């Protein structure tokens, strides 16, 4: 009987010892937590960046350009004009006078005044049956051939030419007059011929336009230009 009582006491002591151990180990954890926890850092209000004022807003409606290469925007096609020769209008020739003299004269101002003596005009003589004194497309006096269309003698002087034109020079002797002849070609086709010469008193230039019957036109033109001479302005025939 005494042995059972002693055994019960021993078991009670053992059970009591086993139940008190967990309580002793948990107590320090409850007291250490507040000491090791650090408060969260917070930025002081004074260090915050100031708020920038709102930018100025335009009242105009913004325009947007379409992006380059946008297929929805049509690109206008470039039209390259075709260069074509524009024919000059046909000169209006006056009606041939009845009982006209065999020869008539055309007097005018030399085109190279700096190389001519002052107070003189040029004079050429022409057959009124072949030529008529008229005005060219630019408002200057000219001789138009009555039988050959677009065969015209007009006054001219040295000037530049476009790149598709070329000039071949020659010399023509007509009595006491020497002409510097310039054959002007456009893409290989003869367009007009210039004649520049004088009698020692005046120097002047003429241009002969040719389109058809070129040889006949130039032959009749040279016949007229070969009569070149100078006359005092007081004796010159008034221009039409």
C-alpha positions as CSV (number, residue, x, y, z in Angstrom):
1,X,0.0,0.0,0.0
2,X,2.7,2.5,0.9
3,X,4.6,1.6,-2.4
4,X,1.5,2.6,-4.5
5,X,1.3,5.9,-2.7
6,X,5.0,6.6,-3.3
7,X,4.6,5.7,-7.0
8,X,1.6,8.0,-7.4
9,X,3.5,10.9,-5.9
10,X,6.5,10.3,-8.2
11,X,4.2,10.3,-11.2
12,X,2.5,13.5,-10.0
13,X,5.9,15.2,-9.7
14,X,7.0,14.1,-13.1
15,X,3.8,15.3,-14.7
16,X,4.0,18.7,-12.9
17,X,7.7,19.1,-14.1
18,X,6.8,18.4,-17.7
19,X,3.9,20.9,-17.8
20,X,5.8,23.8,-16.3
21,X,8.7,23.7,-18.8
22,X,6.9,25.3,-21.8
23,X,5.7,28.2,-19.8
24,X,9.2,29.1,-18.7
25,X,10.6,29.1,-22.3
26,X,7.8,31.3,-23.7
27,X,8.1,34.1,-21.2
28,X,11.3,35.6,-22.5
29,X,9.9,35.8,-26.1
30,X,7.0,37.9,-24.9
31,X,9.3,40.4,-23.2
32,X,12.0,40.6,-26.0
33,X,9.7,41.5,-28.9
34,X,8.9,45.1,-27.9
35,X,12.6,45.9,-27.3
36,X,13.9,44.7,-30.7
37,X,11.2,46.2,-33.0
38,X,12.3,49.5,-34.6
39,X,9.7,52.1,-35.6
40,X,9.2,52.6,-39.4
41,X,11.2,55.5,-40.8
42,X,9.0,58.4,-42.0
43,X,10.1,61.4,-44.2
44,X,9.6,64.7,-42.4
45,X,7.0,66.9,-44.0
46,X,9.6,69.7,-44.5
47,X,11.7,67.6,-46.9
48,X,8.9,66.9,-49.4
49,X,9.4,68.5,-52.9
50,X,7.1,71.5,-53.5
51,X,4.4,71.0,-56.1
52,X,5.1,72.8,-59.4
53,X,2.4,75.1,-60.8
54,X,0.5,73.7,-63.8
55,X,1.9,74.6,-67.2
56,X,0.2,77.1,-69.4
57,X,-2.4,75.5,-71.7
58,X,-3.0,76.9,-75.1
59,X,-6.6,77.6,-76.2
60,X,-5.8,76.8,-79.8
61,X,-6.7,73.4,-81.2
62,X,-3.6,71.4,-81.6
63,X,-2.8,70.2,-85.1
64,X,-1.3,66.8,-85.8
65,X,0.6,65.9,-88.9
66,X,0.1,62.5,-90.4
67,X,3.0,60.2,-89.9
68,X,5.4,59.7,-92.8
69,X,4.5,56.8,-95.0
70,X,0.9,56.6,-93.8
71,X,-1.0,54.6,-96.3
72,X,-4.2,56.5,-95.6
73,X,-2.7,59.8,-96.8
74,X,-2.7,60.0,-100.7
75,X,0.5,61.4,-102.2
76,X,-0.1,63.5,-105.3
77,X,1.6,62.3,-108.4
78,X,4.2,64.6,-109.9
79,X,3.3,65.7,-113.4
80,X,6.3,66.4,-115.7
81,X,5.3,68.8,-118.6
82,X,6.3,67.7,-122.0
83,X,8.4,70.3,-123.9
84,X,7.1,71.0,-127.3
85,X,8.0,73.5,-130.0
86,X,5.4,76.3,-130.1
87,X,5.3,77.7,-133.7
88,X,5.3,81.5,-134.0
89,X,2.2,83.0,-135.5
90,X,2.3,83.8,-139.2
91,X,3.2,87.4,-140.0
92,X,0.4,89.5,-141.6
93,X,1.9,90.9,-144.8
94,X,0.5,94.1,-146.3
95,X,-1.1,93.8,-149.7
96,X,1.4,94.5,-152.5
97,X,1.1,98.0,-153.8
98,X,-0.1,98.6,-157.3
99,X,2.6,99.9,-159.6
100,X,5.2,99.5,-156.8
101,X,8.8,100.5,-157.7
102,X,11.2,97.8,-158.6
103,X,13.2,98.4,-155.4
104,X,12.2,99.7,-152.0
105,X,14.3,100.5,-148.9
106,X,14.2,99.5,-145.3
107,X,15.9,102.0,-142.9
108,X,16.4,101.3,-139.2
109,X,18.5,101.9,-136.1
110,X,21.8,99.9,-135.9
111,X,21.6,97.1,-133.3
112,X,25.2,97.8,-132.2
113,X,25.1,101.5,-131.4
114,X,28.3,101.4,-129.3
115,X,30.2,100.3,-132.4
116,X,28.4,102.6,-134.9
117,X,28.9,106.3,-135.6
118,X,26.2,108.4,-134.0
119,X,23.5,109.9,-136.3
120,X,23.4,107.1,-138.8
121,X,20.8,104.5,-139.8
122,X,21.2,101.3,-141.7
123,X,19.6,100.8,-145.1
124,X,18.9,97.7,-147.2
125,X,17.1,97.5,-150.5
126,X,14.5,94.8,-151.3
127,X,12.2,93.7,-154.1
128,X,8.6,94.4,-153.1
129,X,7.4,91.5,-155.3
130,X,9.3,89.1,-152.9
131,X,9.3,91.0,-149.6
132,X,7.0,93.1,-147.6
133,X,8.0,95.5,-144.8
134,X,5.9,94.5,-141.7
135,X,6.2,94.0,-137.9
136,X,7.4,90.7,-136.4
137,X,6.0,88.9,-133.4
138,X,7.9,91.1,-130.9
139,X,6.8,94.4,-132.4
140,X,10.0,95.2,-134.4
141,X,10.2,96.0,-138.1
142,X,10.9,93.0,-140.3
143,X,10.8,91.8,-143.9
144,X,8.5,88.9,-144.6
145,X,8.8,86.8,-147.7
146,X,5.7,86.7,-149.8
147,X,6.2,83.3,-151.3
148,X,8.0,81.3,-148.6
149,X,6.1,80.9,-145.3
150,X,8.0,81.8,-142.1
151,X,11.0,83.2,-144.1
152,X,11.6,86.5,-142.2
153,X,14.4,89.0,-141.9
154,X,14.5,90.9,-138.6
155,X,17.0,92.9,-136.6
156,X,18.9,91.1,-133.9
157,X,22.0,91.3,-131.7
158,X,24.2,88.9,-129.8
159,X,22.4,86.9,-127.1
160,X,22.7,83.7,-125.2
161,X,21.3,80.4,-126.3
162,X,19.8,77.5,-124.4
163,X,21.8,74.3,-124.0
164,X,20.0,72.4,-126.7
165,X,21.2,74.9,-129.4
166,X,24.5,75.1,-131.1
167,X,26.1,77.7,-133.4
168,X,28.3,77.2,-136.4
169,X,30.1,80.3,-137.6
170,X,31.0,81.3,-141.1
171,X,32.0,84.4,-143.0
172,X,30.2,86.0,-145.9
173,X,31.7,88.7,-148.1
174,X,29.3,91.0,-149.9
175,X,31.0,93.8,-151.8
176,X,32.6,96.0,-149.2
177,X,30.7,94.4,-146.3
178,X,31.9,91.4,-144.3
179,X,29.2,89.5,-142.5
180,X,29.8,87.2,-139.5
181,X,27.3,84.4,-140.1
182,X,26.0,82.2,-137.3
183,X,24.0,79.1,-138.2
184,X,21.9,78.2,-135.2
185,X,20.8,74.6,-134.8
186,X,18.3,73.2,-132.3
187,X,18.8,69.5,-131.7
188,X,20.6,69.3,-135.1
189,X,17.9,71.2,-137.0
190,X,18.7,74.6,-138.5
191,X,16.4,77.2,-136.9
192,X,17.7,80.6,-138.0
193,X,20.8,82.3,-139.3
194,X,22.3,85.5,-138.0
195,X,24.2,88.1,-140.1
196,X,26.3,90.7,-138.4
197,X,28.2,93.3,-140.4
198,X,28.6,97.0,-141.5
199,X,30.1,99.4,-143.9
200,X,32.7,101.0,-141.6
201,X,30.2,103.5,-140.3
202,X,27.5,101.3,-138.7
203,X,27.5,97.8,-137.3
204,X,24.2,96.0,-137.2
205,X,22.8,92.5,-137.0
206,X,20.0,90.6,-138.8
207,X,18.4,87.3,-138.2
208,X,16.7,85.1,-140.8
209,X,14.2,82.6,-139.6
210,X,13.8,79.5,-141.7
211,X,11.4,76.6,-141.6
212,X,10.9,75.4,-145.2
213,X,12.6,76.0,-148.6
214,X,15.7,76.9,-146.5
215,X,18.1,77.3,-149.4
216,X,15.7,79.5,-151.4
217,X,14.9,81.6,-148.3
218,X,18.6,82.2,-147.4
219,X,19.5,83.0,-151.0
220,X,16.8,85.7,-151.3
221,X,17.8,87.0,-147.8
222,X,21.4,87.4,-148.7
223,X,20.4,89.3,-151.8
224,X,18.7,91.9,-149.6
225,X,21.4,92.0,-146.9
226,X,24.2,92.4,-149.5
227,X,22.8,95.9,-150.2
228,X,23.5,97.1,-146.6
229,X,24.8,100.7,-146.3
230,X,24.5,103.6,-143.9
231,X,22.6,106.8,-144.3
232,X,22.2,109.9,-142.2
233,X,19.2,109.8,-139.8
234,X,17.9,112.9,-141.5
235,X,17.6,111.0,-144.8
236,X,16.2,107.8,-143.4
237,X,12.8,106.6,-144.4
238,X,10.4,106.6,-141.5
239,X,9.6,103.1,-140.2
240,X,6.0,101.8,-140.5
